[in-house]
Amino acid sequence: LHLIPPSIFFLVSAGHSASWTLPEDRNSLTDPSLTPPLNWCSVFYYELNNRVGDVFHASKPKLTVDGFTEPSYGTDRFSLGGLSHVNRPLQVEMTRRHIGTSYLTPKRAQELLTLNLGSAFALERKMEAKFPSRGLNLHYISSEVFVECLSDAAIFVQSPSCNRLNNWHPATVVKVPPRCNLKLFDNREFAELLAQSVSRNYETVFSLTHMCFIRISFVKGWGADYRRQTVTSTPCWIELHLNEPLKWLDRVLQEMGSPSTPCTSVS
């Protein structure tokens, strides 16, 4: 388990669009002409081992994930409080209250909506003005991805790329305390690693796929230092898919053709 000390980083302007192209290589496998995807990140929300709600696509350089109930109509905020789940366990409900205080319960919000459309959300916006948004922020800054914990409770992060950059065990889960941040991914570092892997084989390149997935749990940790051994044992968690490096991988694998080792039922 690793604790991240408080630190400060400067945010780019709201209109900034960060991108990074693969470096030119000795062959066409790392062609830098790829167009960056419209959405730099896709976010999936889970409660224990159940996926809840639709995937959220982030296109702005800052994304807030919180527990408020206002619908996520924009591209810069994913509010989990309004996502419903039949027969939600008590441990999940209790954890959701610590993600980012939802001052209206889903039941009460629904009651208000039946009386006056929008009244529940108007009241919540007033509460948000008084109490800063919680949860976490994801920042895409000049080809680097950071996570910032806004809640009073810690978040727990498993990023294979971060672990590699810090020479930690690949399965390390990092505890990020309140008001601290952690660098999750660096497109430049990944591009260099991809270029090196191309000279080896298909399997080596394909193995980089897992580095583009990041798991973050709220309040509860998992792994070697906890009784919960897997992320699917934590009440509330999200999985990030980084679309630009995944697009690079897809292009490179298509150029490389089929794997050198035939796929079988036991491979």
N, C-alpha and C positions, 0 to 999 in steps of 0.2 A: 504494500500500500504506500502511495506517495502523496505527500501533502504539497500543495503548490502555494508558495508565499504570495502575499499581496503584490500586485504590480499594476502598472498603468500603461496603456497603449493608446495611441491617438487614432481616432476614427476618421475615415475619409468622408467626403461630402456625400450627401444623399444621392446625388446624380452620378457618382462614380461607378464605372463598370469595370471591374477587374477581370483580366484574362491573361492567359499564358499559353504560348504555343510550344509544341515540342521542338527541341533543338534539332538542327539538321544532323543527319547521321550518314554513315558510309553508304547507305542504300535508301530506298524509298519507303521503308517500313515506318520511319518516323517523319513522314511528310508533314511539314509545318502548316500546310494549307487548310487544315481542318477549321471549320467555323465553330466557335464556342457555342454550346447549347444555350437556349433561351433561359432555362432554369438551372442555376448552378448546383442546386441541392434539392433532393426529394426527401421528405420526412414522413416516416411511418410511426404511428402511435400504438403502443401495446399495453394491455393490462394483464399481467402474468403472461400466459402463452397465447392470449387472444388479441388479434389485431382489431382495433376499434376505429371506426370512421374511415374517411377517404385519405389517400395520400395527399400531402401538402407540397406544392411546388414553390420554391423560393427563387425569386428573380432579383430582389433588391439586395444590396451588399450587407444589410443588417436584417436579421430575422429574430423576432421575439417569440418565444414559446412560453405561454403562461397558463394560469388556471381560470381565467375569466370566462364568462359565458357568452360574450358577444361573438357572433358568427365571424369566421375568418374570411371575409370577403376580399380583403386586400392581399398583397403579396409580401407584406413585411411583418405579419403577425399571425401566429397559429395558436388559437385559444382552445384549450382542452376542456374547459369547464362545461361547454355546451354539448360535448359528445356523450351520447347516451349509450348505455350497455345494459341489457336485460340481466337481472339477477347479479348485479355488481357486488362482489364480496366486500365485507366491512373493512378489511385491511386496505383494499384499494380505495374505498371512499375516504378513509382517514388520511391516506397518503396524498390523495388529490387535493385535500384542503391545505397541504403544506407546499404545493407546487408554486402557487401564487394565489393569495387569498381571493376567493370568489365570494364577494359580499352578498350575492344572491344565490340561493341554492337552485339547482335546475328545476325543482318542483315549484318553488315560489316564482321563478322567472316565467314558467309556463302559465301559472295562475294570472300573473300580471299581463301576459301577452293576450290572454283570452278576453281581458277587459279593455285593454288599450294597446294596440299594436305599437311596439317600439318603446313602451314605457319602462319595461324591465331594463332594456339596454341603455336608455337615457339615464336611469338611476345609477346604473353601474358606471357609466362614464363620469358621473359626478363623483362617485367614490374613488375612481381611478385618479381623478384630478387631485384628490386629497391624499391618497395613498399611492406612492409610485408603483408602477408595474413590477411584478416579481417574475419568478420562473427563471428563464435564462435567455441570454442573447447569443446568437451566432453571428460572427462577423467574417465577411469575405473581403480581405484587405490585401490588395496587390499580390494576388495569387496565394495568399495564406489564409487558413481558416482558424478562427479562435472561438472558444466558448467562454462565456462570462456568467458566473453564478449570481443571480439577483435575489434569490430566496434567503430566508433565515436558516434554512436547512441546506446541507451540502448536496451536491450532485456527484455522481460517480460515472467515470468515463473509461471506455475501453476503445482505444484508437491504435490499431496495429502500426500505423505510420508514426504516430507520436512515440510509441514504445521503441520503435526502431531508431528514431532520431536521438533518443535519450539513452540508448543501449540498455533498455529494460527488457524483461521477459516479454515475448509477444502477447501473452495473455494477461498482462498486468492491468489491473483496474485502478485508476487514479481518482483519489478523493479530492474534489475541488471545493474548498470551503466558501462560505458566503463572501461576496465582494472580491473574489479572486478569479483569475482567468487562466486558460491553458491553450497553448498552440496545438491544434489537432492535426493539421495537414499543411504541406507545402508543395504546391504544384511543381516548383523547380526541382526540388529534391526527388519527387516522384518521376519527373521526366528524365532525370539523369539515371535513375534506377531502371526505368523502362528501356532506355537506350542500351544500358549494359546487358539487360536480360535478353534483348533481341539477338545478340551474338551467340546465345546459348541454344535454347530450343523452345518449342511451343509451350511445353509444360511449365517452364520457368516463367514465361510471360503470363500465362494463365493464372499462375499462383499469386500474382500481384493483385488479382481481383479483390481479395479480402481486405486489402489495404484501403480500398475506397469505401468501406462500410465502417461506420462509427456508431457505437451504442452508448447511450446515456440514460442512467436511471435517476429518478428523483427520490431523495430522502434515504432510501435503502441501498446498501451496497451489496456486492456479490463477489464470489471468488474465494481464493485460498484463506483470506482473513475473516470470512463470514460464514455463517451457517447456510446461507443461500449460495449454492455452488454455481448456478447458472443465471443469466440475466432473465430468463423466463420465469424465475422464481421471485423476482422483484415485482412489487405491486404495479408500478407505473414506469414505463421507459419508452424511449424513442430510438429509432434507427435512422441514421442519415446515409443517403446514397449520394456520393459526390459525382455529378453527372459528367463533368468535363474529363477527368482522368478515366472514367469508365468508357467514354467515347473514344479516347485515345487507344485504350486497350482493345476495344472492339475493332477498330480500324487496323491495328497492328496484327491482331489474330487473323483477320480476314486475309491480309496480305501474306501471312505466313502459311496459310493453307491448313491442312489437317495435322493433328498431333503426330509425333514420330512414333509414339507407342499406341497401338490400337486399343480402343476402349472396349472393355468387356464388363460382364456383370460383377466382377470382383476387382476391377481396377479403381 
